[in-house]
Amino acid sequence: MANEALLKRIEAAKRAVVAQTALLHAEFGRAESRWKSDGTRVTAIDVAISENIFRELGAQFSGDQFFSEELAETDAAIPVTSTYSWVLDPIDGTNNFALGIPHCAISLALCERGEPVYGVVYDLSRRVLMHGGPGFGMHDGDRVVSVLNVAPHRESIVGFHRPFDPALLPSANAVLTQFKIRGLGSATLHLAYVAAGLFDGCVDFNVKIWDLAAAIALVRASGGEVTFINGAQLPMRSFDLKMGRIVYIAGGPIVAARLRELVKI
């Protein structure tokens, strides 16, 4: 049974994310962008949502650690030392958000000793709050849902982003020949849609832990599997803006097994 400290944080996480949805919708397709040194886009709304969520949570849980790509005070790796920590991607799919393409999300993970134990993801395109964690079930809005777990077939859908590294193209092409593909521009939504039973699986070659942490908790809650192909990422020992790209697969047990056969590096 979950302890009171964990339950309080779960309820606070849902409130904190919901409180930012009005700002997300109000600035959708309007926010001005700038480009960071790593070539990724950021808007003032990314920063504002990070500050607002962490201000609210920090007032309640001052002993926790708070990690956001947009608020890190240093480029150096920050050790995870607290029992509870939070990993936030204030707008996963910032390019979509800035351009007025609705596939984007607020993604907040609660971690215990570096493991994601609860995720809260707000899907702007569907106006749905997804939340859950192992032992708590997976909630897609008002529905309790689970992963698809059927043998791959010609209508199976896999969320997919083309690899940045050309050496990974053979693995990418193996997936392309086996599944229908959706590329939404949001790694969080790809993985969260697996948890919600909307996608059969997903594959990505380019992501960082803040793209995945919340949705990992969702997939685990709904009976799915997440497998890191290029090295273990959890429990999270440190938060590192300079971390390497993660290669991973996810899906219900049957599809996940097939994707592990296809994606080799």
Backbone bond lengths (Angstrom), bond angles and torsions (degrees), N, CA, C in turn:
res aa  C-N    CA-C-N  psi(-1)  N-CA   C-N-CA  omega(-1)  CA-C   N-CA-C  phi
1 M - - - 1.468 - - 1.530 109.37 -
2 A 1.333 116.23 137.14 1.455 120.83 -178.01 1.524 110.28 -66.71
3 N 1.334 115.73 143.49 1.457 119.05 179.18 1.515 110.74 -82.00
4 E 1.321 115.45 166.61 1.464 120.97 -175.18 1.521 111.63 -63.52
5 A 1.322 117.21 -37.19 1.469 120.37 -179.87 1.520 110.99 -60.68
6 L 1.334 116.67 -41.89 1.458 120.75 179.18 1.523 110.82 -68.25
7 L 1.306 117.39 -44.65 1.464 121.17 -178.66 1.531 111.48 -61.99
8 K 1.311 116.99 -39.46 1.471 120.14 178.37 1.531 110.22 -62.79
9 R 1.307 116.65 -40.47 1.468 120.28 -179.51 1.530 111.40 -68.95
10 I 1.306 117.04 -36.86 1.467 119.82 178.48 1.520 110.77 -62.40
11 E 1.313 116.76 -47.18 1.471 119.56 179.84 1.521 110.94 -64.94
12 A 1.319 116.49 -39.21 1.468 119.94 178.42 1.520 111.19 -64.82
13 A 1.330 117.03 -37.81 1.465 121.06 179.80 1.512 110.98 -62.01
14 K 1.316 117.35 -45.40 1.467 120.26 179.79 1.524 110.82 -63.44
15 R 1.326 117.42 -43.92 1.466 119.87 178.72 1.520 111.32 -62.11
16 A 1.326 116.95 -42.40 1.464 120.44 -176.02 1.520 111.48 -64.78
17 V 1.322 117.35 -40.85 1.470 119.90 179.55 1.524 110.71 -70.16
18 V 1.305 117.32 -46.37 1.465 120.41 -179.58 1.532 110.39 -58.14
19 A 1.317 117.04 -36.40 1.467 120.82 -178.61 1.524 112.41 -63.09
20 Q 1.342 118.43 -20.41 1.472 121.42 -178.02 1.525 113.40 -98.23
21 T 1.314 118.06 -2.72 1.462 119.21 -175.26 1.524 112.63 -69.00
22 A 1.336 117.61 -33.04 1.472 119.36 178.76 1.525 110.61 -63.74
23 L 1.328 116.95 -42.11 1.468 120.70 177.53 1.523 110.32 -64.29
24 L 1.312 117.54 -41.50 1.460 120.97 179.36 1.520 110.86 -58.87
25 H 1.319 117.37 -46.65 1.465 120.31 -179.78 1.532 112.03 -70.05
26 A 1.325 116.56 -38.71 1.469 119.83 -177.32 1.523 112.10 -63.16
27 E 1.321 117.42 -34.44 1.467 121.38 -175.99 1.522 112.90 -101.40
28 F 1.310 117.60 2.46 1.465 121.36 -178.93 1.528 111.04 -59.01
29 G 1.332 116.07 123.96 1.459 121.56 179.58 1.522 114.27 75.06
30 R 1.326 117.65 4.42 1.472 121.04 -176.34 1.516 113.10 -119.12
31 A 1.323 117.26 -25.11 1.462 121.13 -171.98 1.527 111.19 -66.52
32 E 1.307 115.96 136.56 1.456 120.96 176.29 1.525 110.22 -74.85
33 S 1.323 115.91 146.48 1.463 121.72 -175.95 1.516 110.83 -109.50
34 R 1.315 113.92 157.56 1.466 121.91 162.74 1.516 106.91 -137.31
35 W 1.330 115.82 165.03 1.463 120.54 -175.89 1.511 109.31 -113.42
36 K 1.324 116.44 129.10 1.454 121.82 179.56 1.527 110.56 -79.90
37 S 1.318 115.48 171.74 1.467 119.95 -175.62 1.520 112.46 -64.85
38 D 1.346 117.10 -23.76 1.463 119.34 179.23 1.522 112.65 -86.83
39 G 1.344 116.57 4.90 1.456 120.87 176.69 1.515 114.96 88.28
40 T 1.330 117.82 3.23 1.459 120.41 179.22 1.527 110.61 -94.50
41 R 1.320 114.65 153.94 1.462 121.73 -177.34 1.526 110.33 -86.59
42 V 1.312 116.35 145.41 1.454 122.04 172.32 1.519 108.37 -141.52
43 T 1.334 116.69 148.75 1.462 121.58 176.01 1.523 108.94 -122.13
44 A 1.320 115.22 167.04 1.470 119.77 176.47 1.520 111.04 -63.03
45 I 1.322 117.12 -24.20 1.461 120.53 -179.18 1.525 110.44 -73.42
46 D 1.349 118.00 -35.38 1.471 120.34 172.28 1.527 110.39 -54.27
47 V 1.318 115.27 -48.30 1.465 120.46 -177.53 1.521 110.56 -67.38
48 A 1.333 117.15 -43.86 1.464 120.89 -177.67 1.525 111.49 -62.75
49 I 1.326 116.99 -43.68 1.466 119.78 179.86 1.527 110.18 -64.42
50 S 1.324 116.93 -42.03 1.469 119.91 177.12 1.517 110.47 -58.89
51 E 1.318 117.08 -49.20 1.465 120.76 -178.42 1.521 111.36 -62.98
52 N 1.316 117.13 -42.53 1.467 120.48 -177.19 1.523 111.78 -65.99
53 I 1.332 116.74 -45.81 1.466 120.08 -178.84 1.516 110.59 -65.99
54 F 1.307 117.51 -44.35 1.460 119.09 -176.99 1.523 111.80 -73.18
55 R 1.319 117.77 -28.90 1.467 119.73 174.63 1.532 109.99 -64.24
56 E 1.328 116.25 -44.83 1.460 120.49 -179.30 1.528 111.44 -65.93
57 L 1.331 116.73 -46.86 1.460 119.49 -178.62 1.529 111.81 -71.26
58 G 1.326 116.50 -38.07 1.457 120.18 -179.06 1.511 112.81 -63.74
59 A 1.330 117.05 -31.61 1.458 120.48 178.04 1.523 111.43 -67.11
60 Q 1.331 116.28 -26.46 1.468 120.62 -178.42 1.520 113.13 -95.64
61 F 1.345 116.69 -30.32 1.462 120.88 -172.07 1.528 109.01 -133.63
62 S 1.313 115.65 69.06 1.460 120.85 -170.19 1.529 112.55 -67.75
63 G 1.321 118.06 -19.75 1.455 120.21 179.93 1.513 114.40 -86.28
64 D 1.332 117.57 -4.11 1.458 121.63 -180.00 1.532 110.49 -81.90
65 Q 1.328 115.94 164.43 1.464 121.75 172.58 1.520 109.30 -104.30
66 F 1.337 115.07 145.82 1.465 121.13 -175.07 1.520 108.58 -127.74
67 F 1.347 115.44 123.04 1.448 121.38 -175.99 1.523 110.31 -124.16
68 S 1.326 115.86 123.87 1.456 122.47 173.80 1.515 108.60 -138.66
69 E 1.311 115.56 140.72 1.468 120.55 176.98 1.512 110.94 -56.02
70 E 1.330 117.29 -31.34 1.464 120.72 -172.44 1.529 113.54 -91.52
71 L 1.342 118.52 -10.69 1.460 119.88 -176.04 1.515 113.74 -118.94
72 A 1.322 118.35 3.97 1.462 119.83 -178.01 1.530 110.44 -59.43
73 E 1.334 115.55 132.90 1.462 120.47 -177.36 1.516 112.57 -83.73
74 T 1.317 116.98 -12.10 1.462 121.33 -177.29 1.516 109.61 -148.28
75 D 1.331 115.26 153.58 1.462 120.25 173.95 1.525 111.70 -82.03
76 A 1.330 116.85 -10.99 1.463 120.32 -179.85 1.524 110.15 -74.66
77 A 1.315 116.33 151.55 1.460 120.96 177.56 1.526 109.75 -62.46
78 I 1.342 115.98 135.21 1.460 121.92 -179.45 1.527 108.16 -106.50
79 P 1.329 118.90 117.37 1.467 119.93 -179.47 1.530 111.65 -63.04
80 V 1.324 115.73 142.83 1.456 121.23 173.56 1.522 107.27 -87.82
81 T 1.327 116.38 113.26 1.463 121.40 -174.42 1.521 112.95 -118.81
82 S 1.325 118.07 -17.98 1.458 121.12 -177.61 1.523 111.09 -88.37
83 T 1.319 116.06 153.08 1.470 119.94 175.80 1.519 110.20 -59.16
84 Y 1.335 115.87 -45.18 1.464 120.68 179.88 1.520 109.73 -111.89
85 S 1.323 115.33 134.83 1.464 121.27 174.51 1.522 108.69 -139.06
86 W 1.311 115.18 162.51 1.455 122.18 -175.96 1.523 108.94 -126.98
87 V 1.323 116.15 137.06 1.469 121.60 178.31 1.526 107.35 -123.45
88 L 1.321 115.62 119.59 1.465 121.66 -173.10 1.522 110.98 -120.84
89 D 1.317 114.88 131.94 1.462 121.20 162.51 1.526 104.81 -113.64
90 P 1.328 117.73 103.67 1.469 119.86 -170.95 1.517 113.52 -63.33
91 I 1.325 117.08 -35.93 1.468 121.27 172.17 1.525 107.01 -141.82
92 D 1.309 116.52 99.85 1.450 119.38 172.30 1.529 107.50 -83.12
93 G 1.325 115.52 120.85 1.460 120.67 -170.42 1.519 110.67 98.24
94 T 1.335 116.05 41.58 1.471 120.02 -177.89 1.523 111.76 -60.71
95 N 1.334 117.86 -37.83 1.466 119.16 177.37 1.524 110.54 -58.16
96 N 1.321 116.98 -46.72 1.466 120.91 177.98 1.521 110.80 -59.93
97 F 1.338 115.98 -47.31 1.466 121.21 -178.45 1.519 111.41 -57.19
98 A 1.325 116.90 -47.16 1.464 120.82 -177.27 1.522 111.87 -67.75
99 L 1.330 117.01 -32.47 1.464 121.36 -176.46 1.530 113.68 -89.25
100 G 1.332 117.15 -6.80 1.454 119.90 -179.23 1.516 113.79 85.72
101 I 1.336 116.36 24.67 1.467 122.10 175.16 1.532 106.46 -100.73
102 P 1.325 119.34 123.59 1.465 119.79 -163.47 1.521 117.35 -77.76
103 H 1.315 119.85 1.25 1.461 120.16 -178.83 1.527 109.82 -83.94
104 C 1.320 116.19 86.28 1.457 122.26 178.50 1.522 108.40 -154.18
105 A 1.328 116.23 163.83 1.455 119.34 -171.11 1.521 111.34 -156.26
106 I 1.332 115.49 152.07 1.462 122.38 163.79 1.520 106.82 -89.89
107 S 1.320 116.71 131.59 1.469 121.22 -173.75 1.523 109.54 -130.41
108 L 1.334 116.98 114.07 1.471 122.27 -177.45 1.525 109.41 -126.99
109 A 1.320 116.33 123.01 1.462 122.26 178.09 1.520 110.03 -111.41
110 L 1.317 115.97 135.91 1.456 123.00 168.42 1.528 107.24 -100.34
111 C 1.314 115.79 124.17 1.461 120.67 -179.75 1.527 110.17 -114.02
112 E 1.320 115.36 143.77 1.455 122.17 173.62 1.518 107.69 -118.83
113 R 1.328 115.67 117.70 1.471 122.08 -174.97 1.531 111.35 52.29
114 G 1.318 114.77 39.75 1.457 121.39 174.14 1.510 115.85 85.61
115 E 1.325 118.56 -2.50 1.467 122.01 178.68 1.525 110.00 -104.30
116 P 1.335 118.35 131.63 1.465 119.95 175.97 1.532 110.46 -64.50
117 V 1.326 116.22 119.71 1.462 120.38 -179.38 1.526 112.34 -110.91
118 Y 1.343 116.15 -15.70 1.464 119.38 175.73 1.522 108.46 -155.78
119 G 1.320 115.37 139.76 1.460 121.03 178.87 1.506 110.83 -125.57
120 V 1.324 115.64 143.53 1.461 122.56 174.30 1.525 107.19 -128.92
121 V 1.330 116.20 120.35 1.467 122.10 -177.44 1.519 108.09 -129.93
122 Y 1.338 115.70 122.60 1.467 119.69 174.44 1.514 109.11 -99.88
123 D 1.320 115.42 119.08 1.468 123.50 -178.18 1.522 108.02 -93.45
124 L 1.351 115.95 104.76 1.461 119.76 -178.04 1.518 111.35 -61.32
125 S 1.311 118.44 -40.19 1.467 121.06 -173.01 1.519 111.94 -63.97
126 R 1.326 116.92 -36.05 1.469 120.26 -179.38 1.524 112.49 -102.64
127 R 1.342 116.83 -4.76 1.469 121.93 -176.34 1.529 111.00 54.63
128 V 1.331 115.56 46.07 1.460 122.40 -175.69 1.527 109.37 -126.12
129 L 1.338 115.76 137.61 1.458 121.52 172.50 1.522 107.83 -95.42
130 M 1.327 116.17 119.23 1.454 122.44 174.14 1.522 107.70 -102.28
131 H 1.313 116.61 135.93 1.457 118.85 179.54 1.518 110.07 -156.65
132 G 1.336 115.60 153.78 1.450 120.10 178.74 1.509 111.75 161.29
133 G 1.315 114.33 175.88 1.452 121.80 178.26 1.507 109.45 -171.01
134 P 1.324 117.17 165.16 1.466 120.15 -179.88 1.529 111.51 -54.10
135 G 1.321 115.92 126.80 1.460 121.59 -177.95 1.506 114.13 89.23
136 F 1.342 116.93 -9.70 1.462 121.12 -178.75 1.530 112.80 -112.69
137 G 1.319 117.48 -9.26 1.447 120.59 -175.48 1.516 111.55 80.20
138 M 1.313 115.18 169.63 1.463 123.35 -179.63 1.521 108.49 -114.81
139 H 1.338 115.89 124.26 1.456 122.49 -176.23 1.528 109.51 -114.80
140 D 1.317 115.51 119.98 1.466 122.26 174.54 1.526 106.45 -105.30
141 G 1.331 115.30 91.67 1.459 118.59 -169.08 1.525 109.32 64.76
142 D 1.326 116.82 -124.59 1.462 121.74 -179.34 1.524 113.11 -88.51
143 R 1.329 117.62 -2.85 1.468 120.66 -176.16 1.524 111.06 -97.42
144 V 1.305 116.15 138.17 1.464 121.06 168.33 1.521 107.07 -90.59
145 V 1.335 116.72 123.85 1.461 120.87 -170.07 1.517 110.35 -129.83
146 S 1.334 115.29 170.79 1.462 121.08 176.46 1.517 108.89 -143.99
147 V 1.329 115.41 167.88 1.459 120.01 -179.46 1.523 110.42 -68.46
148 L 1.337 115.88 155.95 1.454 121.29 168.00 1.525 108.03 -72.52
149 N 1.321 117.00 138.14 1.458 118.75 179.80 1.524 109.53 -140.50
150 V 1.320 114.34 67.51 1.459 121.16 178.19 1.524 108.35 -125.66
151 A 1.317 116.27 160.11 1.457 120.57 178.84 1.519 110.32 -61.17
152 P 1.330 118.55 142.58 1.465 120.55 178.26 1.524 111.33 -55.02
153 H 1.342 115.21 138.66 1.462 121.24 179.45 1.522 107.93 -141.42
154 R 1.311 117.48 179.42 1.470 119.74 -171.11 1.520 113.28 -67.83
155 E 1.328 118.27 -14.74 1.460 120.67 178.29 1.528 112.82 -102.76
156 S 1.327 117.95 4.20 1.461 120.91 179.94 1.533 110.18 -64.56
157 I 1.324 116.36 134.99 1.466 122.31 -176.63 1.527 109.67 -111.90
158 V 1.318 115.13 132.51 1.458 122.27 177.11 1.527 109.16 -124.07
159 G 1.334 116.49 126.62 1.463 120.94 170.81 1.512 109.57 -70.45
160 F 1.336 116.65 140.04 1.468 118.63 -166.56 1.518 109.94 -155.14
161 H 1.337 115.29 139.08 1.463 122.20 168.62 1.524 108.26 -125.37
162 R 1.296 116.24 135.27 1.472 121.66 179.93 1.524 110.23 -61.79
163 P 1.334 118.71 137.99 1.474 119.95 -177.70 1.521 112.17 -68.10
164 F 1.324 114.62 144.24 1.455 122.08 175.14 1.527 110.51 -72.10
165 D 1.325 115.73 -35.47 1.466 122.18 -177.12 1.525 109.36 -89.49
166 P 1.339 119.06 118.03 1.473 120.75 179.72 1.522 113.70 -57.60
167 A 1.338 118.16 -24.88 1.457 120.67 179.93 1.526 112.16 -64.89
168 L 1.331 116.43 -17.81 1.464 120.82 -179.11 1.526 112.72 -92.97
169 L 1.322 117.22 -0.43 1.469 119.91 -178.11 1.522 113.89 -60.53
170 P 1.341 120.51 -36.29 1.470 117.88 176.98 1.526 113.26 -58.83
171 S 1.322 117.48 -40.69 1.465 120.09 176.18 1.517 110.93 -65.80
172 A 1.335 116.49 -41.37 1.460 120.22 178.71 1.520 110.93 -61.64
173 N 1.321 116.53 -44.62 1.463 119.91 -179.05 1.525 111.82 -65.33
174 A 1.334 116.70 -32.77 1.457 119.59 177.30 1.521 111.11 -62.42
175 V 1.323 116.60 -38.83 1.465 120.51 177.56 1.527 110.53 -69.61
176 L 1.321 116.44 -41.68 1.469 120.65 -178.08 1.522 112.34 -60.67
177 T 1.307 117.39 -31.36 1.462 119.87 -178.05 1.522 112.85 -79.94
178 Q 1.324 117.41 -12.99 1.460 120.91 -172.73 1.530 114.28 -107.19
179 F 1.342 117.31 -22.11 1.461 119.98 -169.63 1.523 111.52 -136.14
180 K 1.326 115.70 156.99 1.453 120.70 163.42 1.527 107.84 -72.27
181 I 1.325 116.71 143.18 1.457 121.81 -170.93 1.523 110.26 -117.29
182 R 1.343 115.52 139.85 1.461 122.15 168.96 1.521 108.08 -127.23
183 G 1.319 115.95 128.38 1.460 121.72 176.42 1.509 109.01 -121.00
184 L 1.335 117.60 97.73 1.466 122.01 -171.01 1.523 113.55 -90.85
185 G 1.340 117.12 -14.39 1.458 118.56 -175.98 1.518 113.08 84.14
186 S 1.330 117.70 12.90 1.460 122.28 177.01 1.521 108.52 -140.75
187 A 1.325 116.86 107.43 1.456 120.91 179.22 1.522 111.39 -63.82
188 T 1.328 116.21 -35.80 1.466 119.69 177.67 1.519 110.95 -59.59
189 L 1.325 117.45 -46.37 1.456 119.66 -177.93 1.522 111.65 -68.43
190 H 1.310 118.81 -37.54 1.463 120.06 176.15 1.528 110.00 -53.28
191 L 1.333 116.16 -50.86 1.457 120.49 -176.24 1.525 111.46 -71.99
192 A 1.329 117.10 -38.85 1.463 120.23 177.98 1.526 111.62 -65.55
193 Y 1.325 116.94 -33.54 1.467 119.97 177.91 1.530 111.64 -70.32
194 V 1.328 117.14 -28.01 1.464 119.36 170.53 1.527 109.35 -63.30
195 A 1.334 115.97 -46.70 1.464 120.06 179.85 1.519 112.14 -60.66
196 A 1.335 116.92 -34.56 1.462 121.72 -177.40 1.522 113.46 -84.11
197 G 1.335 117.20 -2.34 1.452 120.09 -178.70 1.512 113.93 76.83
198 L 1.323 117.41 18.94 1.467 121.96 178.53 1.529 110.86 -90.18
199 F 1.325 117.57 -35.47 1.456 124.31 173.91 1.526 108.34 -112.61
200 D 1.326 116.25 148.27 1.464 120.29 175.03 1.527 111.54 -74.11
201 G 1.317 116.24 -33.19 1.454 119.89 -178.25 1.508 110.61 -166.87
202 C 1.316 116.25 -178.65 1.464 120.47 172.45 1.516 109.64 -153.65
203 V 1.333 113.56 156.49 1.457 122.84 179.87 1.523 107.06 -138.29
204 D 1.322 116.54 135.41 1.464 119.02 174.84 1.517 109.07 -145.15
205 F 1.329 114.56 148.52 1.460 122.10 -176.39 1.530 112.09 -118.40
206 N 1.324 117.94 -0.52 1.464 120.12 -163.95 1.525 114.97 -131.38
207 V 1.319 119.88 7.54 1.460 120.59 -165.63 1.520 112.94 -93.67
208 K 1.342 114.50 168.01 1.462 123.55 175.30 1.534 108.12 -118.71
209 I 1.318 115.88 167.30 1.459 119.12 -172.22 1.534 112.23 -63.42
210 W 1.335 118.45 -31.15 1.464 119.32 -179.95 1.532 112.09 -70.19
211 D 1.333 117.67 -19.66 1.462 120.57 174.40 1.527 111.86 -72.86
212 L 1.341 116.39 -23.82 1.462 121.29 -166.16 1.520 115.29 -114.62
213 A 1.328 118.04 -26.94 1.467 120.71 -163.94 1.525 112.68 -53.81
214 A 1.321 117.64 -49.19 1.471 119.86 -177.83 1.516 111.41 -65.05
215 A 1.325 116.95 -43.60 1.462 120.25 -176.94 1.526 112.20 -72.19
216 I 1.337 118.05 -25.17 1.463 119.95 173.52 1.520 109.61 -60.25
217 A 1.330 116.92 -44.90 1.467 120.04 177.75 1.521 110.90 -60.34
218 L 1.332 117.38 -37.82 1.465 120.95 179.38 1.528 111.06 -64.88
219 V 1.328 116.58 -46.01 1.466 120.24 -178.60 1.525 110.64 -64.27
220 R 1.301 116.60 -44.11 1.462 119.29 178.37 1.522 111.15 -62.41
221 A 1.338 117.17 -35.19 1.457 121.21 179.09 1.515 112.36 -66.69
222 S 1.329 116.73 -29.84 1.461 120.42 -172.32 1.524 113.11 -100.90
223 G 1.325 116.65 11.95 1.458 120.15 175.15 1.506 115.39 91.60
224 G 1.322 117.96 11.43 1.455 121.57 -179.12 1.514 113.08 -96.35
225 E 1.322 114.53 178.18 1.457 121.83 -178.43 1.523 109.82 -126.96
226 V 1.326 115.24 141.23 1.464 122.43 172.40 1.520 106.74 -122.22
227 T 1.336 116.64 123.58 1.463 121.63 -178.47 1.524 109.36 -121.59
228 F 1.331 116.69 124.49 1.459 121.98 175.59 1.517 108.54 -86.50
229 I 1.330 116.18 125.56 1.458 120.99 -174.10 1.522 111.80 -87.96
230 N 1.317 117.78 -31.54 1.468 119.97 -174.16 1.533 112.39 -112.42
231 G 1.318 116.10 39.83 1.463 120.02 174.47 1.511 112.73 116.51
232 A 1.334 116.27 145.85 1.464 121.88 -178.71 1.526 110.85 -63.08
233 Q 1.317 115.58 140.14 1.463 121.78 179.48 1.528 112.29 -115.85
234 L 1.319 116.90 -15.13 1.457 121.88 -175.83 1.523 109.46 -131.53
235 P 1.340 117.07 147.22 1.458 125.99 0.65 1.528 111.55 -66.76
236 M 1.306 116.32 149.99 1.451 122.61 -179.76 1.529 108.67 -71.55
237 R 1.319 116.36 116.95 1.470 121.52 -179.76 1.527 111.79 -90.38
238 S 1.338 115.36 -27.63 1.461 120.21 179.50 1.517 108.49 -152.30
239 F 1.326 115.59 160.97 1.459 122.09 174.06 1.514 106.80 -107.96
240 D 1.318 116.13 118.58 1.458 120.97 -169.36 1.519 110.12 -133.61
241 L 1.327 116.39 109.98 1.461 120.46 178.80 1.521 112.19 -62.39
242 K 1.338 116.79 -22.32 1.461 120.30 -177.91 1.528 112.52 -98.00
243 M 1.303 117.34 14.59 1.451 120.37 -179.69 1.529 110.61 -60.01
244 G 1.327 116.44 156.53 1.450 120.55 178.15 1.512 112.18 -74.31
245 R 1.313 115.02 169.64 1.457 120.98 178.20 1.528 109.89 -71.82
246 I 1.325 115.48 139.53 1.461 121.85 179.12 1.526 109.12 -93.50
247 V 1.325 116.30 135.83 1.457 122.66 170.20 1.527 106.63 -109.64
248 Y 1.337 116.91 124.85 1.464 118.61 -177.61 1.521 110.40 -149.63
249 I 1.317 114.20 162.37 1.464 121.61 171.63 1.517 107.99 -129.33
250 A 1.335 116.43 157.15 1.461 120.73 178.23 1.518 109.46 -153.85
251 G 1.315 115.23 156.15 1.460 120.91 176.59 1.511 110.36 166.33
252 G 1.331 116.20 -178.79 1.438 119.84 166.66 1.516 109.22 -61.59
253 P 1.338 118.91 161.14 1.461 120.88 -174.08 1.524 114.44 -52.05
254 I 1.319 118.94 -39.07 1.463 120.61 -176.78 1.518 111.14 -70.60
255 V 1.336 117.44 -49.75 1.468 120.59 179.10 1.524 110.50 -66.81
256 A 1.325 117.44 -38.71 1.469 119.67 179.46 1.523 110.89 -59.45
257 A 1.315 116.79 -39.86 1.463 119.62 178.59 1.521 111.05 -62.99
258 R 1.332 116.74 -40.89 1.471 119.96 178.81 1.523 111.19 -66.88
259 L 1.326 117.16 -40.44 1.458 119.66 -179.77 1.530 110.86 -66.68
260 R 1.326 117.42 -35.12 1.471 119.28 176.90 1.525 111.06 -63.48
261 E 1.322 117.23 -33.09 1.458 120.43 176.66 1.532 111.89 -67.77
262 L 1.329 116.48 -33.17 1.463 120.91 -174.27 1.514 113.62 -85.59
263 V 1.330 117.44 -34.82 1.463 121.38 -173.27 1.522 109.06 -97.83
264 K 1.310 115.07 104.65 1.460 121.70 -179.15 1.521 108.68 -130.74
265 I 1.335 115.64 138.01 1.470 119.56 179.44 1.526 109.16 -132.07
